[in-house]
Amino acid sequence: MKDQRPKNLNLLTIRMPLPAIVSILHRLSGIILFFFIPVALWGLQLSLTSEQDFTNLQVFFSNTAVKIITWGLIAALIYHFVAGIRHLLMDIHIGEELKSGRITSVLTLIISALLIILMGIWLW
């Protein structure tokens, strides 16, 4: 007997639940951080090389475009950290149910947004 279920192959029309979106964003922020690690290590090494290199790095980070990029990378770090705590709580069976999963997803987004805004205020 042939399967008569409708097939929806358009991924743009599938409505993802909020916990799934939070989980996907956690993975994406992890990928961003993975590629940011060499840049961060280079900046750390440069800042520790000499006083002149540290001053040059300070001048580099005073540029508005660089501040925006840095804020974006720090935002990825903050989001990944908060969502990681959510995943760790789920590993010990806190927030696994449907209702509590939605609540922790909303909390993850709110806490991350607040911390990201505070970091932006601190950078400027």
C-alpha positions as CSV (number, residue, x, y, z in Angstrom):
1,M,0.0,0.0,0.0
2,K,1.3,3.4,-1.0
3,D,1.9,6.0,1.7
4,Q,-0.8,8.7,1.3
5,R,0.6,11.2,3.7
6,P,1.3,14.7,2.2
7,K,4.9,15.5,1.8
8,N,6.1,19.1,2.5
9,L,9.6,19.5,1.0
10,N,9.7,23.3,1.3
11,L,11.7,24.0,4.4
12,L,10.7,27.6,4.4
13,T,7.1,26.7,5.0
14,I,7.7,24.4,8.0
15,R,6.9,26.2,11.3
16,M,9.6,25.3,13.8
17,P,8.8,25.3,17.5
18,L,10.6,27.9,19.7
19,P,12.8,25.2,21.5
20,A,14.0,24.0,18.1
21,I,14.9,27.5,17.0
22,V,16.8,28.1,20.3
23,S,18.7,24.9,19.8
24,I,19.6,25.7,16.2
25,L,20.8,29.1,17.2
26,H,22.9,27.5,19.9
27,R,24.6,25.4,17.3
28,L,25.1,28.4,14.9
29,S,26.6,30.4,17.7
30,G,29.0,27.5,18.4
31,I,30.1,27.5,14.8
32,I,30.7,31.3,14.9
33,L,32.7,30.9,18.1
34,F,34.8,28.0,16.6
35,F,35.9,30.3,13.8
36,F,36.5,33.2,16.1
37,I,38.9,31.3,18.4
38,P,42.0,31.8,16.2
39,V,41.3,35.6,15.9
40,A,40.8,35.9,19.7
41,L,44.1,34.0,20.3
42,W,45.9,36.2,17.8
43,G,44.6,39.3,19.5
44,L,45.6,38.0,22.9
45,Q,49.1,37.0,21.7
46,L,49.5,40.4,20.1
47,S,48.4,42.3,23.2
48,L,51.0,40.4,25.3
49,T,53.9,40.8,22.8
50,S,54.8,44.4,23.6
51,E,53.4,47.7,24.9
52,Q,53.4,49.1,21.4
53,D,51.5,46.2,20.0
54,F,49.0,46.5,22.8
55,T,48.5,50.2,22.0
56,N,48.1,49.3,18.3
57,L,45.4,46.8,19.3
58,Q,43.6,49.4,21.4
59,V,43.6,51.8,18.4
60,F,42.3,49.0,16.2
61,F,39.4,48.2,18.6
62,S,38.4,51.9,18.9
63,N,37.2,51.7,15.3
64,T,33.3,51.7,15.1
65,A,33.1,48.9,12.6
66,V,35.5,46.7,14.6
67,K,33.4,47.4,17.7
68,I,30.2,46.3,15.9
69,I,31.9,43.0,14.8
70,T,33.3,42.5,18.3
71,W,29.9,43.1,19.8
72,G,28.4,40.5,17.4
73,L,31.1,37.9,18.4
74,I,30.5,38.6,22.1
75,A,26.8,38.3,21.4
76,A,27.4,34.8,20.0
77,L,29.5,34.0,23.1
78,I,26.8,35.2,25.5
79,Y,24.0,33.4,23.6
80,H,26.0,30.2,23.4
81,F,26.7,30.4,27.1
82,V,23.1,31.0,28.2
83,A,21.7,28.4,25.8
84,G,24.5,25.9,26.9
85,I,23.2,26.3,30.5
86,R,19.7,25.5,29.3
87,H,21.0,22.4,27.6
88,L,22.9,21.3,30.7
89,L,19.7,21.7,32.7
90,M,17.9,19.6,30.2
91,D,20.7,16.9,30.6
92,I,19.6,16.6,34.2
93,H,16.0,16.4,33.2
94,I,15.0,20.0,34.0
95,G,12.9,21.7,31.3
96,E,12.4,18.6,29.1
97,E,8.6,18.7,29.1
98,L,6.8,20.7,26.4
99,K,5.6,23.5,28.6
100,S,8.8,23.9,30.5
101,G,10.8,23.6,27.3
102,R,9.0,26.6,25.9
103,I,9.5,28.6,29.1
104,T,13.2,27.9,29.2
105,S,13.4,28.8,25.5
106,V,11.8,32.2,26.1
107,L,14.0,32.7,29.2
108,T,17.1,31.9,27.2
109,L,16.2,34.5,24.6
110,I,15.3,37.2,27.1
111,I,18.4,36.7,29.3
112,S,20.6,36.6,26.3
113,A,19.1,39.7,24.8
114,L,19.5,41.6,28.1
115,L,23.1,40.6,28.5
116,I,23.9,41.4,24.9
117,I,22.4,44.9,25.2
118,L,24.3,45.5,28.5
119,M,27.5,44.4,26.7
120,G,26.8,46.8,23.9
121,I,26.3,49.6,26.3
122,W,29.6,48.7,28.1
123,L,31.4,48.6,24.7
124,W,30.3,52.1,23.8
